[in-house]
């Protein structure tokens, strides 16, 4: 996805607000995110790129950094809910949006509800996610201090994901990115202040004042009944329980969430853009990329990554595959045949050794859904989890993939049974051990 251009508008009291727009569909959609900001950094990882691309297939997706955060002007204090919705109206004016779907997640759902109740003529619909995620008596003064002391570290990022997306805790590249998002969103002292503000907010008194079409979405996490209760308090609101169990909107099954939104808004999918096919899926990841970056420095590491990506594209193409995307320190590629994926991974590992790096790789074969140039599905998730279990210079594959390449000359040894985060069942994995060439 081509990154959207960051633009600026100014509030009546002189604060610059950064915003961008992705897509050009018939629906305008503004997102109030939870504890995320930094417009450009937010779209550096595949999970947010994927979500944005799905939404942008039918909507103009408008995001902004609220004042005092991200790329927006450094106001002296964090905005209260009233200021947040007034600033959002300024952004929508700048974007030329007068009838907008307002989406809110976590504390962002509080702002979305207040916007819908205050500006019903400007609100096409509300879509709410994890409405009560941050209103919890379980938090106390010690928790606020912990947030303020650890914010922006990988430990803080992992702790946050343990609460909202456990399947991502073991994904080091994701955790590094999320810690970076925290740092670019706001400094540690304000992070504690923002959490305290969310804890002190009780949105229930205004639920009866919301009279716009409203969809409340949730997955089967332990507190989703609270979200269903919110839907019951809003006139005519619809509640949908989606597949999966993770609270974060960007985790788990994004497709079901986006499909539910599109169905609720009455927007048909673009014809001919989706297709389900059988493909071998390959993920690779550079071993110790954070340490390499620290050792080489930004400029030299950027040169390594450029060459890494170029070699990946050449090798994958030579084996009949397609690089779907770079993940920053790895690739996602698909192949029509499973042996092609394994041979490509092995050759790629040899090819990048001269760059002073090692890769790990994981492959699986199954049905994937293609959406434009992107791919999604359980097979994609499984391949990513398999890659995360591989060691340096190791290629791990699923039993399904191994069983389909008998007679190929490739040999494997058992690598044990494993749980793949977010993927049901125990998975027997196999290690590629012989160079067939």
N, C-alpha and C positions, 0 to 999 in steps of 0.2 A: 504494500500500500504506500502510495506517495504521501509523505507527511503533510498534513494541512498547514497552511501558512498562519503563523501567529499574528494577530492584529490587536490594535488597542482602541479603546474608547474611554471617555472621561466622564466621571460622575459629576453632578451639580456642585459637589463640594471639592472638586478638583483631584480626585483620586483616579489614577490610570488603571483600567481593568484590561487584562490580557484575555483574549478569547480566540478560538478558531472554529472552523466549520468543516466537517468531513461529509462528503456525499452531496447529492443534488436531487434527492427523491421528493415526492409530493408532500411529505409530512415533515414539519419542523419539530425537532426534539431537543430540549435542553436538559442536561444532566446536572443534578446536584449530587456530587459524589460524597462518600463518607470521609475517611481519613486519607485521602489521596489528593495530590495536586502537583503542580509543575507540568504544565501542558505538554511540553516537548518531551520531557523525560518519561511521562506516563505512557507514551506510545513507542518507547524503545523496546518493549518486550512483546513477544508473540501473543500472550494472552489478551492484552489490551488491543493489539493490532487486529486480532481475530474478531473480538467483540465489536470493535469500531467498524470493520469491514462488513460484518453481518448487518449491523444497524444501518450503515450508509447505503446498503443495497436498496433501501426503501425510504430513507429519511435524510434530511439535512441534520446532522448531529452537531449540536452547538455545545461546546464546553468552555468554561472560563475558570480562571483562578480567582477566588474571592479575594477581596482586598486584604492586605497584610500577609498574603501567602503567594507562593509560586512566583510567577512572572509579573504579577500585579503590583501596584504601588504599595509601598510600605507605610500603611496607615499606622497611627500611633497605638491602636488597640484592635483586637479581633472584632469583626462585625457581629452584632447580635442578629437574631432571626429577622427582625424588621429591616435592618440595613441589608442583609443578604438578599431579601426578595426585591428590595428597591434597586439594588445594584444589578440583579438579574434582569429586571425590566429595562435597565439602561443598555445592557448587552443585547437583549432581544431587539430593542429599537435600532441599535447599530447594525444588527444582522438582518434587519428588515422583516422580522417575524412578529406578526400580530396575533396569530392563533396557534399556540404551541403546545405540544405534548410535554408535560413536565415530569421528569423521572427523578426519583429520589431514593437513595440507598442509605441505611443507617441514619446518622444525624441529618444527612441530606434529605431524607424523607420528611423530616420535620419542616425544613424549608419548603419543600414541594407542597406539603399540605397547606402551609400558611399562604403560599403563593396562590394556590387554587381557590382558597376561601376568600382571599383579598382581591384577586384579579380574575374572577370567573369569566369575564368577557374575553380575556386573553388566553384562557386555558382550554385547549381542545380536549385534553384528558389528563388524568394523573396516572402514573404507573409507579407503584411503591414497592420497595424491596427491603426486607429486614427492618421494619419500622422501629422496632423496640430493641434493636441490637445493642445500642449503647446506653439504654436506660436500665441500669441494673443496680440493685442494692448491694451486689457482690463487690463493687468497687468501693474503695475507701481512700483515706489520705495516703496510706502507704503505696497504693497502686498509682496514685497521681505522681508521687515522688519517683516511683520506679520508671514511669513513662518519661518524666522530665530528665532522668539521669541516663537512660539508655536509648532514647529516641535517635533513630538514624543509624543504629548499629545492626549488624546481622542478627545478633541475639534478640533485639527488639522486633525485627522483621519476622523471625522465626516464631516468636511468642505470639505475635498477631495472627500469623497464619495457623498456628495450632488451634486458635479459637474459631477462625472463619473458613479455613481451607486446609485441613490437615494433610491432604494429598500432596501439597506443594512444599511442606516443611523440608523434605529431603532433597528438593531441587535447588542445588547451590546457586545456579545461575539466576533462578527466580528470586531467591532470598537476597542475593547481592543487588539485584535490580530494585526490589521492594525497599531495601534499606536506602538506596539512592533516592527513590521517590520520596521517602520520608524526609530526607535531608533537603531536597529541593522544594518540598511543600512548605515547611515552616521549621523554625528552630526549636530545640527541646523545651524551653520554658513555655513557649506558646502551645506546644503539643499538649502539655498538661492542662493548660488553661482551656483549650478547646474541648478536651475530654470532660473537664469539670462542667463546662457550659452545657454539653450534651446530657450529662447526668442530671443536671438541675432542671432540664426542660421537661415539662409535662404537656404533651400535645393533645391529650384526650379531651380537654374542654372545647376545642374547636372542631372536633370531628363532625359534630352535628351541623356545622356551618358550611361544610363542603357539599356543593351541589353541582359538581361537574362529573362526567363519566370517570370512574375510578377502577383501576385494576390493581389488586394486591397479589403479589407473587411470593412464593416461598418454596423452599425445598424441605425435606423431612429432617431438619435439625431439631434439637431438643426443645426449642422455644417457638416453633412455627405456629403453635396454637395462639400465641399472642397476636401474630399478624392476622390470623383469621378473625380474631376478636376485633381488631381495628376495622376490618372490612364490614363487619356486622354493624358498626357504629356510624358508617358513612352511607348516606342515602343512595341506594341503588348500586353500591359497590359490588364488584365481582372478585371472588377469591379463587386462586388456582394453586394447587399443590403440584409442583413439578417433579420430575424424576431427579434422583440424587439426594445428597445429604449435606452438602457444603453451603455455608451461608454466603460466601463471597459471590457476587454476581458474575465475576469474571472466571470463576472456577467451575469445575464439574461440566455439566452439559449445557453449553451456551446456546446450542441450536434450539432446544426446547423452550428456553426463556425468550429468545428472539421471536420464535414462531408464535408463542402465546401473545406477545405484544403486537405482532403484525395482525394476527387474527382478531384481537380485540379492537384494533384501530381500523379494521376493514381494508387493509392494504394487501392486495394479492402479490405473491412472489413474482419476480420478473421471470418471464417465460424463458425456458431453455438454459437457465444459469446453473441449475443443480443437476447432478448426475451421480448415481451410485455405481461404483465399479470395484472389481477385485484388484488390489495392488499390494506389492511388497513395499513396506514403509521403513525407511532408514533414518535414524537420528545419530548424529555424532556430536562430540563435545571435546573441547581442548582440556586436557588434564592440567590442573593447577593454573588456570588462566589468571586468577587474581594475583598470585605470586609472580607470574611472568610479567604482568603489567607493572607491578611495583619494581621489579628488577630492571626492566627495559625502559620504562617511561612511556608517556602517552604517544609521542610521535613514532618511536620505533615499534611499539606494539601495534599501532594502527597500520604500519607497513606490513607487519606479519599477518594481520587479519586480512588485509587486501589480497595478499598473495595466497593465503589459505583459501579464501573464497574463490579465487581464480582457478586454483588447482582443483578444488572441489567441483566446480562447474565443468571443467574439461573432463575429469575422470568419470563423473556421473553420466555425462552425455555420451562418452565413449562406450559405456556399458548399457546404453539404451534407456537411461533414466532421466529424470528431470529434478533439478533443485527447486523446491517449492519456495524456500526462504532461508535466509541466514538468520540464526538465532543470536548473533553477536559473537559467540565463541564456539559456534558449531553450525550444522546444517540440518535441514529436514529435506529428504529427497524421496521420490516414489519411483517404482520400477514395475514393468509389466510382468517380470519374472523374478522369483525369489533368489535364484543363484546370482542373478545380475546384482542384486543388492549386496550380497555377501562379498562377491568379488570386488565390487566397487569400494566397499568399506576397507577391505584388506589393502588394495592398491593405494587408497587415499592415505591410510596409516603410514605406508612406506614413503609416499610422496612428500609428506609434510615433515618427516624426520630431519630433513636438511634445513628446515626452518628452526630447528631447536625445540620442537614441540612434539608432544604425543597426543593422540586422540583416544577416546573410548567410543564404542559404537554399539548400537542395539537395533535389531530388525525383527519385524513381525509381518505376517501377511493376513489380510482380511478385507472386508468391505470398507471402503471409504466413500465419503460424500465430497464431490468436487463442487466448489462454489466459486465460479470464475477461475482464477489461478490458484486459489487456496484449497486445502483439503481439511477434512475433519472426520471425526468418528472414533469409535472405541479402538480400532486398529492403530490409529495415530497415537492415542493416549498410551496404549500398551507399548508401542515401540519406544516412546519417550521414557517410560518407566524402566524398560529393559536396559536402555542405554545408560540410565542413571546408576544401574547396578554393576556395570562393566568396570573393570580395572584398567590401568594404563595399557595402551596398545592391545586391548582386548575387544573382540567382536562377539557379543552374545546374541543368540537368536532364540525365538520361541520354538517349542516342539512342533507346532503347526508348520512353521517355515521349514524346519529341518526335514520333516516327513515328506515335503513336496519336492526335494531336490536329490532324491536317490539317483545314483548313476552320474551325478554331475562332476565327480572327482573331488568334491569338497568333503572334508572329514571334520567330525565334531566329537567332543567328549562331554559327558554330563556335567552341568554346573549347579545342580541342586534344584529344589522346588522353592519358589519365592512368592511372597505377597507383592502384588504390584499396586502401589497406592492409587486408590480411586477406581481400580478395575477388579471386578468380582473374581473369586476363586483363587486357588493355588496354581502357580504356573511353573511347569518344568522348563528349565532353560538349558541351552547347550552352548559350548564354547567352540569357536572355529580354531582348529589346531594345526592344520596343514596348509601349506602354500601349494596349490595345485599346479603352479606354473614352473 
